[in-house]
Each structure stands twice: as C-alpha cells, then as structure tokens.
Amino acid sequence: MTLEEAARQLYALPPQQFTAARDALAGDAKSDGDAALATSVRALRRASASAWAVDLLARDAPDDLVALAALGGRFRTAQTDGDRSALSALTRERKEALAGLVARARLLASDAGHPLSAAALAEVDQTLRAAVADATAAAAVRSGRLVRALAADGLEEADLTDAVAGPAPEGVAPERLRAAAAPAGDDHDDEGGGATGSASGGGSRTRGRAAARQAAAEAARRAAEEAAADAEHEADDAEAALAEVDERATRLAHDRDDVLDQLRRLRDEFAAAERRSAELDDREKFLTRERRRADADAAAARQAADRARAALAPRD
C-alpha cells in the first residue's frame, strides 16, 4: 500500500469514519514494518465536508471533471483572445456544468449518509469554479485527495497549500502544496563583531531557535486547522441534522394535511350518504303508503268482482 492509495481509500469514506479508518491503516502499515508509511498515514487530516464531496465526484464522475478542466482551458484561451462571443457561450456552459456537478455532489453525499449543508454546497461550487479558473487546481480536484475547499478568480493561482493529502498529483508542482519556509534569522552576533567562530556559533544557535519556532508554529497551525476542521464537521453535522428534522417536519405537515383532506372528504361523503339515506327513507315510506293503497284498491276490486260473479250466477 502506498500513501496515495491509502489517502484515496480514506477520503472515499464519510468524514465521521475517517479517523478510525486512518488509524487502522496506520496500524496495518506499522505491523507490516513500514514505520515511515505509518507515520505519513497517521498525519493525514480529515477532509472538510465540501472537499470530501468533491473527492466523491473525482471517483464517481472523473470524465466530467476532465471536461470541466478542458472548459477552463477554452475559457482562458477566449479571455486571452478577447473573444466576447466565445466567452458568452462558455459562461453559459460553465454555469450548466457547475450546476450539474454541484447537484451530483449533493446527491452523492446524501447517498453516503452525510448530507451537505448549504455552506458546504457553496464551497463545492467555489472549488469547482477554481478548477475552471486554474489548471493546477483542476488537477488537485481530480486527485480525489482534496482536504479543503479551493478558491481562484482567474487572476491569481489558487492557494493549494496543504490542500491535497499525500504526494503531489500529476500536474501539480510539489512546492504548490507546501507552505513557504520562514526566513532564517540574521547570523551576526549581538555585539556586532567578535571572532569568526563566535559569530558562526551564534548564527547556528539563531537558526536552531528559528527552526524550533517555525516547527512549533507549524505544529500549532496544524492543530488549529484540525480543530477548525473538527468544528466545521460538527457544524455540518448539526446543520444536516437540522435539515433532516426540518424535512421530517415538512413531511409530517404534508401527511397531516393529507389526513385532514381525507377527513374532510369522508365527512362530505358521510353527509351525502346521510342525505341519500334520508331520501331513501322518504321513498320507502311513500312506497309503503302506495302499497297499502294498492292493496286496498285490489281488495275492493276483488270484492266487486266477487259480487259481480255472484249476480251472474244462475238461480234455481
């Protein structure tokens, strides 16, 4: 297993699973006798929610990201040529491409069980815009190992410092991924003179102190970045949970409205049935009276017929 393979594997996981999986991979590397790889793997930082979603795109839609980078190349050519017609058409194409990729990232994140907040989706859009504006940023996006959002306006290159985990992706100069070293302190002694040996020793001590301060500052910066990333993830989780509650409340409101509509329909149907029942009762009473009247008429007719037959009977 290489560091790049480990990073691609880890950044494919939902952020909440990252730390445990990273430590497990580091433990495996150490058990295999590769202490350097174990140290490098353990130093990998959890990606922000937006960077993780872009990493999902790098796996699920690599061709679309290649097309996005190519669009950026055509955009820069049109800008250089001052081709307003081409820029207008490319602007529309960029808008459609970005909308489709952001929607796809949102769906991929939801399917992975970690819905994106509105702020994270905005960062996904910002990162993809950087991929259009900067070819190096596009290469970082396609790596699938992005750990934070990117930004570029087309005038200046995107800042890629600590933006990609593991080795530099193809097309990205390694120095673009590292912070610039702090300048070393002056090598003269405090007295402004003295023997050469004394000045050299003082310079070494000064450089040592500067290196120590730089290392401490770097460690503090990384700790602050990790704390900020953790806080961002917690905020994203809270926003996602709130969005889920809102969605459930919306569904509940819709269900309640459906039940109320059904209840109103049932009440209307019941009232109509009651009216129909009353009409049928009135009809039944009318038919009962008509039947009695018909029975009486029939009885009277039979009696008249009997009398008529009796009158016609021969007499002895």
C-alpha positions in Angstrom: 0.0 0.0 0.0 1.3 3.5 -0.9 0.5 6.7 0.8 -1.5 7.8 -2.3 -3.5 4.6 -2.2 -4.2 4.9 1.5 -5.3 8.6 1.0 -7.7 7.7 -1.8 -9.2 5.0 0.2 -9.6 7.2 3.3 -11.1 10.2 1.5 -13.7 8.0 -0.1 -15.2 7.4 3.3 -17.8 9.6 5.1 -15.9 12.1 7.3 -17.2 10.6 10.5 -15.5 7.3 9.6 -12.1 8.9 8.6 -10.2 9.0 11.9 -10.8 5.3 12.9 -10.1 4.1 9.4 -6.9 6.2 9.2 -5.6 4.9 12.5 -6.4 1.3 11.4 -4.4 1.8 8.2 -1.5 3.3 10.0 -1.6 0.4 12.4 -1.5 -2.1 9.5 1.5 -0.3 7.9 3.3 -0.4 11.2 2.6 -4.1 11.6 4.0 -4.6 8.1 7.2 -3.0 9.2 6.7 0.3 7.2 7.1 2.8 10.0 7.5 5.8 7.6 4.2 5.0 5.8 2.5 4.5 9.2 3.7 8.0 10.3 2.6 9.5 7.0 -0.8 7.9 7.1 -1.4 9.0 10.7 -0.5 12.6 9.7 -3.4 12.7 7.1 -6.1 15.2 8.1 -9.8 14.7 7.8 -11.3 16.5 4.8 -13.8 19.2 5.1 -17.4 18.2 4.1 -17.1 20.2 0.8 -13.7 18.7 -0.1 -15.0 15.2 0.7 -17.9 15.7 -1.6 -15.5 16.9 -4.4 -13.4 13.7 -3.8 -16.6 11.7 -4.3 -17.0 13.5 -7.6 -13.4 12.6 -8.6 -14.4 8.9 -8.2 -17.9 9.0 -9.5 -17.6 11.5 -12.3 -13.9 11.7 -13.4 -14.7 12.3 -17.0 -16.9 15.3 -16.0 -14.1 16.8 -14.1 -11.7 16.3 -17.0 -14.3 18.1 -19.2 -14.6 20.9 -16.6 -10.8 21.3 -16.8 -10.9 21.4 -20.6 -13.7 24.0 -20.3 -11.4 26.1 -18.2 -8.7 25.9 -20.8 -11.1 27.1 -23.5 -12.2 29.8 -21.2 -8.7 31.1 -20.7 -7.9 31.0 -24.4 -11.1 33.0 -25.1 -10.1 35.5 -22.4 -6.6 35.8 -23.9 -8.0 36.3 -27.4 -10.7 38.7 -26.2 -13.4 36.6 -27.9 -16.5 38.0 -26.4 -18.8 35.7 -28.3 -16.9 32.6 -27.2 -16.8 33.9 -23.6 -20.5 34.4 -23.5 -21.2 30.8 -24.8 -18.5 29.4 -22.4 -20.1 31.3 -19.5 -23.4 29.6 -20.1 -21.6 26.2 -20.5 -19.8 26.8 -17.2 -23.0 27.6 -15.4 -24.7 24.4 -16.6 -21.6 22.3 -15.9 -21.2 23.7 -12.4 -24.9 23.3 -11.5 -24.9 19.7 -12.7 -21.7 18.8 -10.7 -22.9 20.5 -7.5 -26.2 18.7 -7.7 -24.4 15.4 -8.3 -22.1 16.1 -5.3 -25.2 16.8 -3.1 -26.8 13.5 -4.2 -23.6 11.5 -3.7 -23.1 12.9 -0.2 -26.7 12.2 0.7 -26.5 8.6 -0.6 -23.3 8.2 1.5 -25.3 9.2 4.6 -23.8 12.7 5.1 -26.0 15.4 3.6 -24.2 18.6 2.8 -25.2 21.9 4.4 -25.9 25.0 2.3 -22.4 26.4 3.3 -20.7 23.1 2.2 -22.5 23.1 -1.1 -21.4 26.7 -1.7 -17.8 25.6 -1.1 -18.2 22.8 -3.5 -19.3 25.3 -6.2 -16.4 27.6 -5.2 -13.9 24.7 -5.5 -15.2 23.6 -8.9 -15.0 27.3 -10.1 -11.4 27.2 -9.0 -10.9 24.1 -11.2 -12.2 26.1 -14.2 -10.0 29.1 -13.4 -6.8 27.3 -12.6 -5.5 24.2 -14.4 -3.4 23.2 -11.3 -6.4 23.5 -9.1 -8.3 21.3 -11.6 -5.5 18.6 -11.2 -5.9 18.9 -7.4 -9.6 18.4 -7.7 -9.2 15.3 -9.9 -6.8 13.7 -7.4 -9.6 12.5 -5.1 -7.5 13.5 -2.2 -8.6 17.1 -1.6 -8.8 18.0 2.1 -10.1 21.6 2.0 -12.0 23.9 -0.4 -10.2 25.9 -3.1 -10.7 29.4 -4.4 -9.4 31.1 -7.6 -10.7 34.1 -9.5 -8.7 33.6 -12.7 -6.4 36.5 -11.9 -4.2 34.7 -9.3 -3.4 31.0 -8.9 -5.4 29.0 -6.3 -3.7 28.6 -3.0 -3.0 24.8 -2.8 -1.1 24.9 0.5 -2.0 21.7 2.4 -5.0 21.3 0.2 -4.1 17.7 -1.1 -3.2 14.7 1.0 -0.3 12.5 0.1 2.1 13.1 -2.8 1.5 15.9 -5.3 -0.9 14.9 -8.1 0.2 14.8 -11.7 0.3 18.3 -13.0 0.8 19.9 -9.5 4.2 21.1 -8.5 5.0 19.8 -5.0 6.0 23.3 -3.8 2.4 24.5 -4.5 1.3 22.1 -1.7 3.7 23.3 0.9 3.9 26.5 2.9 6.9 28.7 2.2 9.7 28.3 4.8 10.1 31.3 7.2 13.2 33.3 6.5 16.2 32.5 8.7 17.4 35.0 11.3 20.5 37.1 10.8 23.8 35.4 11.5 25.6 38.3 13.2 26.3 38.3 16.9 24.6 40.6 19.4 27.8 42.7 19.7 28.1 43.4 16.0 31.6 41.9 15.9 33.8 39.3 17.6 35.7 36.3 16.4 34.5 34.3 13.4 34.0 31.2 15.5 31.8 33.0 17.9 29.7 34.6 15.1 29.3 31.2 13.4 28.2 29.6 16.7 25.7 32.4 17.4 24.3 32.0 13.9 23.8 28.3 14.3 22.0 28.9 17.6 19.9 31.6 16.0 19.0 29.2 13.1 18.2 26.5 15.6 15.9 28.7 17.6 14.3 29.9 14.4 13.8 26.3 13.2 12.3 25.4 16.6 10.0 28.4 16.5 9.0 27.5 12.9 8.3 23.9 13.9 6.3 24.9 16.8 4.3 27.4 14.7 3.7 24.7 12.1 2.5 22.3 14.7 0.2 24.9 16.2 -1.1 25.8 12.8 -1.9 22.2 12.0 -3.5 21.7 15.4 -5.6 24.8 14.8 -6.5 23.6 11.3 -7.6 20.2 12.7 -9.6 21.9 15.4 -11.2 24.2 12.8 -12.0 21.1 10.6 -13.5 19.3 13.5 -15.6 22.3 14.4 -16.7 22.6 10.7 -17.6 19.0 10.6 -19.6 19.3 13.9 -21.4 22.4 12.4 -22.1 20.5 9.2 -23.4 17.5 11.2 -25.6 19.9 13.2 -26.9 21.6 10.1 -27.5 18.3 8.4 -29.4 17.1 11.5 -31.4 20.3 11.5 -32.1 19.9 7.8 -33.3 16.3 8.4 -35.6 17.5 11.2 -37.0 20.2 9.0 -37.5 17.7 6.2 -39.3 15.3 8.6 -41.4 18.2 10.0 -42.3 19.1 6.4 -43.3 15.6 5.6 -45.3 15.4 8.8 -47.1 18.6 7.9 -47.9 17.2 4.4 -49.1 14.0 6.0 -51.3 15.9 8.4 -52.7 18.0 5.5 -53.4 14.7 3.6 -55.2 13.2 6.6 -57.3 16.4 7.1 -58.2 16.4 3.4 -59.2 12.7 3.7 -61.2 13.6 6.8 -63.0 16.4 5.0 -63.7 14.1 2.1 -65.1 11.4 4.4 -67.2 14.0 6.2 -68.6 15.2 2.9 -69.2 11.7 1.8 -70.8 10.8 5.1 -73.1 13.9 4.9 -74.0 12.9 1.3 -74.7 9.3 2.4 -76.9 10.6 5.3 -78.9 12.8 2.8 -79.2 9.8 0.5 -80.3 7.6 3.4 -83.0 10.2 4.3 -84.2 10.4 0.7 -84.4 6.6 0.6 -86.3 6.5 3.9 -88.8 9.1 2.5 -89.0 7.0 -0.7 -89.6 3.8 1.3 -92.4 5.5 3.3 -94.0 6.8 0.1 -93.8 3.3 -1.4 -95.3 1.8 1.7 -98.2 4.1 1.6 -98.6 3.4 -2.1 -98.5 -0.3 -1.4 -101.2 -0.1 1.2 -103.3 2.0 -1.1 -102.8 -0.5 -3.9 -103.6 -3.4 -1.5 -106.9 -1.7 -0.5 -107.8 -1.0 -4.1 -107.0 -4.6 -5.1 -109.2 -5.9 -2.2 -112.0 -3.6 -3.2 -111.7 -4.7 -6.8 -111.8 -8.4 -5.7 -114.9 -7.8 -3.7 -116.6 -6.0 -6.6 -115.6 -8.9 -8.9 -117.0 -11.4 -6.4 -120.3 -9.5 -6.2 -120.5 -9.3 -10.0 -119.9 -13.0 -10.4 -122.5 -13.8 -7.7 -125.0 -11.6 -9.6 -124.4 -13.5 -12.8 -124.7 -16.9 -11.3 -127.9 -18.8 -12.4 -130.6 -19.2 -9.8 -132.6 -22.3 -9.1 
